[in-house]
Every structure is written in structure tokens, then in C-alpha cells.
């Protein structure tokens, strides 16, 4: 198993066995970025960083102030055991040219939120994301296809929930992904085919918040590389197919005190859920609309907000209720008592998603918010009388989410002025591009007018 500490000498020894050494980070949209470095220069790069053009990375910098540095976090090193092309993997922090953490680096924001929470409350967070994705036939078979052809030819299988081989064509890919993750010291909990044809899920063990976000970067990279090496295309696009379930990014979360005690558990409370947990849920519910643009950050994200497609559409919470935005799963022990936020999708920036999730809950504790009564039965029945604008519901398009974010003092305070402004500029431009785009569907519907 290729687990190492952050000692440079140990890492340099392991780097002798890799072909490429890469520094990974994300743009503000959440897209995976990397820079290949000379492994013989690692000591120098560790001290001084390596420069790059921040204006060429979405959301980081303007042309006139574009010089930024990547600083490898040595504690994140992994030897990724791709058989034909082993890779030395680092997560990097982004610094400005003065040597301070960049105000637009999402990872820096998450680190700050975690540090501030520990100083203010003494809290530590344990997070466990669920990774859902689609395995499609090779990218070339659908990249230029019409929507109809894409639906017919892009699917890699016709399997459904928990189906087995030979119907499940992706089992080999999933097995190889978890094998490589295991070599990196990251253990998985379960792996299976999901509800939609070509859709898969892999869950790994829970960890602290920063590690959970970093592991998401590792997981995404490994999954896409393994798929490509075996003739498939792995996508974390929420809804590549109309009329099917989306790929979600459910996040399980619990909070511990400094002694490791789970403070979401209280044996004297209803169903063992503590007052602090309920206040945390209250924060998630209150600020859900204002932060939707973080949790569901693309135009495509909102194509999935459909009744009976296993996506929450109402702001609410419930015990074991999979139609609720916040679900309290069944737990066998005090230590496993947790909540599950079911609204996010995997197209977003994981560092922003986790930073905002934690901030929402903490604000609920500060304000001593009530989460109200839990949902009873399916929340989908409430949608029959939905209006164009209904604040009981989550936003149903990127424009609605942008309006809420634009009005939100809370989101501005969490992200900080610079990061908030850059992120909103990106998303407003994305909305404008989509708003003015003429589709083939419009041609079919309106050319005969």
C-alpha cells in the first residue's frame, strides 16, 4: 500500500517509480486542473512553488494580475498505480505572488472555514460523499451527435439498480477504481450499478472535511483515467439523459467535539437527534435557496429537478426520507448518527460545496434556528401546486439560483468579496450563454409559426 507521510525524502523515494508527477487543483467551476512537474525539482517547488497564469483558469485572476503559484500540500501525496503509467499525485494550494493564500482558491476557503469552526466551537467535521457517475461509450461516438443519436448510442449498458454482470458493463471499471484507491490508502465501503442505464456509484470511507474534498479530486481523476484506458468515458455531468435519474453528490456529515464524541447524538432527544443537529439542519434549510448556485452550479443541474426522480425539490428534512432535502439516515450506533444533504450534484466545486455546507449549519447553530417538523411521506405531492416562484421549493433553474445568490449577504460573507464576485461572474456568463442559445428543439417548435 502506497501510504506515506509528508517527509520529502520518503516521497522522493516513491517518486522514483512514477512516470509523471502532477499537481492537482480545481477552477472555480470545479473542473479538474493539473500541472506536470519535474520530480527532481520537488524540493525547490515545495519551498517556492511553481508559477502559472491565473487568468487562464476560470475564476482565479484577471490578465493584469495573473501571476499565481501552486504550492504542493505534501501530506496529500499518493502513488497512483496505473499499470502502464504510474502517477505521483499531489493536491496543490494556490498562492498569490506575495506568498499568501490566494483569495480565490476554493481549497483555501475550506481550510479557513474548518479552522474558524474549530476555534469558535471546538468542532471537527466528518464527511462521507457518495460518488455517482455515468460510464458512456467512447466520447467520439456522441460528442457531435444529435440528442436522439446520443441517447441511443452513448449508453454503455441497459442495466438498473444493483443489476449484476453481464448486464452491468461497468463492474470491471468500478473494481479497478476501488483497487487503485486501495493502493492509495483509501478504502471503499460499497460499489454498485445505479438506477439509470450506464450509471454507477462508489462510496468510500468517511474522513475529515478537507480529506473528503481532496479524495474527491483523487476519485474523479482515477475514475476518468480508468474509464478512458478501457474504452469508456466517465462523466460527472448531472443529467446527460432526459427522462432518467440524475447523478447526485449526496454528502453525509456529522460533527465531533475535541474528544471525538459525536455531538449530533443525544439519547434523550427524539430519535436520538441532538438539539445542535437540529439547529444545524435549520441552517441548511434557511440558506438552501441562497446557496443553491454552489450546490447545483450548472444549467444542466436544474434539468434534474423533476418529480419522482430521486432529487429533492422542497426545502425540508426527514428521518430516513429519501425525498427530503436533508435526510437523517438510520444509524446503528451513536457514532454513526449523521445527516445527509441530498441536493448537491457532482458538477460543482467540491471545496466550495463542503465549505458552504459547513457554514450553513454553523450559522443555524449561531442563530439557534428551529428545523421545524420532519417531512411526513413523500414531498413530491407538494409540487402539484408549485408556482413560478415558490420559496418553499429549491430553485428550479440557474437563473432563479443566481437571483437568490445575488441577494444573499450570507453567501457573500462565506465566500468573501473576491471569490464571490468571480464566481458570480462565471455563472452569470454561463446563464447568458444558455439564455441566448438557439436549440434544435426551438427550431422544431417555432419554425412553422
Protein Blocks (a to p, Z undefined) as FASTA:
>chain_A
ZZdcfbfklmmmmmmmpfbdcdddddfkopacdddddfklmmmmmmnopaddfklpghka
cfklmcccddddfklgccdfbfklccdddddddddfkopacfklmklmmmmmmmmmmmmn
opacdddddddddddddfklmmmmcfklmmmmmpmbfcdehiacfklmmlmmmmmmmmmm
mmnopacfbdcddfbghiacdddddddfklmmmmmmmmmmmmmmmmmmnopacdfbfblc
ghiacdddddddddddfkopafkbcfkbghhiafklmmmmmmmmmmmmmmmmmmmmcfkl
mmmmcghilpafbdcddehiakbfbdcdddfbfklgccddfkbcckbcfklmmmmmmmmm
mmmmmnopaebjadehjfklmmmmccfbdckbccfbfklmmmmmmmmmklmmmnommlmm
mmmmmmmmmmmmmmmpccfklmmmmmmZZ
